[in-house]
């Protein structure tokens, strides 16, 4: 399987969330060897979408001549897109949002009804793609934090999608937290293996992964103690 990881963190490989993503990919590779390519959005020249819709009228040609055309080719050549990013203001970091906006050339201005909503008709065939969102945040709980990002992901990718959210993710970059982070990453590897084998992750395992690694109050006390 060809896997394209789009890392939205400006920290690149040092991203807290990339620890989770690497564990997930390790689990997938336990089931079967995959071809993995990683793009760090912060390192690519991606102009902001101007909303001119030129690309949606002329077969996908954008007014900007930057790295995005090559990224679109990478996307269409992949089987699985893994969107890996930390939560920024309840959404994705700006470099990744710019990249997502510039996927507009994959769609045309024409629209059709899909269930109770409308969607644009594609200019390219990306029906083969599957999507995984892996998102970490610095808060000690999942509720009332990830919902906006998850809602956006579900609307952008209504089919073949899987969402993994992990609170307390800065602990993955703290060696002294290994007593709780190592077992959690083992759970994530298990999820990656399950996903590779069946295309789904069990509800029980997903619940374990998205739960706090240490009590919420304890985590908040640790964070508050480091910023004084």
C-alpha positions in Angstrom: 0.0 0.0 0.0 1.2 3.5 -0.8 0.8 5.7 2.2 1.2 9.5 2.1 1.6 11.1 5.5 0.9 14.9 5.5 2.4 16.3 8.7 0.9 19.6 9.6 3.1 20.3 12.6 5.7 23.1 12.2 7.9 20.9 14.5 8.3 18.4 11.7 9.7 15.1 13.0 9.8 16.5 16.6 6.0 16.8 16.6 4.2 15.3 19.6 1.6 13.9 17.2 4.2 12.3 14.9 5.1 9.9 17.8 1.5 8.7 17.5 1.6 8.6 13.7 4.9 6.6 13.6 3.5 4.0 16.1 0.4 3.7 13.9 2.5 3.2 10.8 4.7 0.6 12.6 1.6 -1.3 13.4 0.5 -1.2 9.7 3.9 -2.5 8.7 3.6 -5.4 11.1 0.6 -6.6 9.0 2.2 -5.9 5.6 5.1 -3.8 4.3 4.0 -0.4 3.0 5.6 2.3 0.9 5.5 5.4 3.1 6.2 9.0 2.0 6.1 11.9 4.5 5.4 15.5 3.5 6.0 18.3 6.1 3.7 21.0 5.1 5.9 23.7 6.7 8.7 22.9 4.3 6.7 23.2 1.1 6.0 26.3 -0.9 2.3 26.5 -0.8 0.6 29.8 -1.6 -2.8 30.6 -0.1 -5.9 29.8 -2.1 -7.5 33.1 -3.5 -10.9 31.6 -4.1 -10.8 32.5 -7.8 -12.0 29.0 -8.8 -9.9 29.1 -11.9 -8.8 25.6 -11.2 -12.4 24.3 -11.0 -13.2 25.8 -14.4 -10.1 24.8 -16.4 -9.4 21.2 -15.6 -7.4 21.8 -12.4 -4.9 24.4 -13.5 -4.1 26.8 -10.6 -3.0 30.3 -10.9 -0.1 29.6 -8.4 2.9 27.8 -9.6 4.4 26.3 -6.5 4.8 22.9 -4.8 1.1 22.1 -4.7 0.8 20.5 -8.2 3.4 17.9 -7.2 1.6 17.3 -3.9 -1.7 16.7 -5.7 0.1 14.1 -7.9 1.4 12.4 -4.7 -2.1 12.4 -3.3 -3.6 10.8 -6.4 -0.8 8.2 -6.5 -1.4 7.1 -3.0 -3.8 4.5 -1.5 -4.0 6.1 2.0 -3.7 9.6 3.2 -2.7 10.1 6.8 -3.3 13.7 8.1 -1.1 14.0 11.1 -1.3 17.3 13.1 -1.5 18.9 16.5 -4.6 20.8 17.5 -4.2 24.6 16.9 -7.1 26.7 18.1 -9.4 23.7 17.8 -8.4 23.1 14.2 -5.3 22.4 12.1 -2.1 24.5 11.9 -2.0 27.1 9.2 0.5 25.4 6.8 -1.7 22.3 6.7 -4.9 24.4 6.2 -3.2 26.1 3.3 -2.5 22.7 1.8 -6.0 21.4 2.3 -7.5 24.6 0.7 -5.3 24.0 -2.3 -6.8 20.5 -3.0 -9.6 22.4 -4.7 -8.3 21.5 -8.2 -9.4 18.0 -7.5 -13.0 19.2 -7.7 -15.1 21.0 -10.3 -17.7 23.7 -9.9 -20.5 21.2 -10.6 -22.2 19.8 -7.6 -24.5 16.9 -6.7 -26.7 15.9 -3.8 -25.2 13.3 -1.5 -27.7 12.3 1.1 -28.8 15.5 2.8 -25.9 17.6 1.6 -24.3 18.7 -1.6 -20.8 18.1 -2.7 -18.6 19.1 -5.7 -18.1 16.6 -8.5 -14.5 15.6 -8.8 -12.3 16.5 -11.7 -9.9 13.6 -10.8 -10.7 10.1 -9.7 -9.8 9.8 -6.0 -12.4 7.2 -5.1 -9.7 4.7 -4.3 -8.3 6.8 -1.4 -8.7 6.1 2.2 -8.1 8.7 4.9 -6.8 8.6 8.5 -6.7 11.7 10.8 -4.3 11.5 13.7 -4.5 14.5 16.0 -3.0 15.2 19.4 -3.7 18.1 21.8 -2.1 19.5 24.9 -5.3 19.4 26.9 -5.9 16.6 29.4 -9.2 15.4 27.8 -10.8 14.8 24.5 -14.2 16.2 25.0 -14.9 19.8 23.9 -11.5 20.0 22.2 -11.3 17.8 19.0 -14.9 18.2 17.8 -14.4 21.1 15.4 -11.4 19.4 13.7 -13.2 16.1 13.5 -16.3 17.8 12.0 -14.2 19.4 9.3 -12.4 16.2 8.5 -15.6 14.2 8.3 -17.1 16.8 5.9 -14.0 17.0 3.7 -13.6 13.2 3.6 -17.1 11.6 4.1 -16.0 8.2 2.9 -13.4 5.7 3.9 -12.2 7.7 6.9 -10.8 6.9 10.4 -10.2 9.5 13.1 -7.7 9.0 16.0 -7.5 11.7 18.7 -5.1 11.6 21.6 -5.1 14.1 24.6 -2.0 14.9 26.7 0.1 14.4 23.6 3.1 16.6 24.8 3.9 13.7 27.1 5.2 11.8 24.1 8.2 14.1 24.0 8.9 13.8 27.7 11.2 10.9 28.4 10.2 10.9 32.1 6.6 10.0 31.0 7.7 6.8 29.3 5.9 4.7 32.0 2.6 5.8 30.5 3.5 6.8 26.9 5.2 3.6 25.9 2.0 1.5 26.7 -0.1 4.0 24.9 2.0 3.9 21.8 1.8 0.1 21.9 -2.0 0.5 21.8 -1.6 2.8 18.8 0.6 0.2 17.0 -2.1 -2.4 17.7 -4.6 0.0 16.1 -2.4 0.3 13.0 -2.2 -3.4 12.7 -5.9 -3.8 13.0 -6.5 -1.1 10.4 -4.1 -2.7 8.0 -5.7 -6.1 8.4 -9.4 -5.1 8.3 -9.7 -1.4 7.5 -11.2 -0.6 10.9 -10.2 -0.2 14.5 -12.2 -1.7 17.3 -14.3 0.7 19.4 -12.8 -0.6 22.6 -9.2 0.0 21.4 -10.2 3.5 20.0 -11.6 4.4 23.4 -8.4 3.4 25.2 -6.3 5.4 22.8 -8.3 8.6 23.1 -8.5 8.4 26.9 -6.1 10.5 29.2 -2.8 8.7 30.0 -2.8 10.2 33.6 -5.6 11.7 35.6 -6.7 15.0 34.1 -6.1 17.0 37.3 -2.6 15.6 37.7 -1.8 16.5 34.1 -3.1 20.1 34.5 -1.0 20.4 37.7 2.2 19.3 35.9 1.6 21.7 33.0 0.8 24.6 35.4 3.9 23.8 37.4 6.2 24.1 34.4 4.9 27.5 33.3 5.3 29.3 36.6 
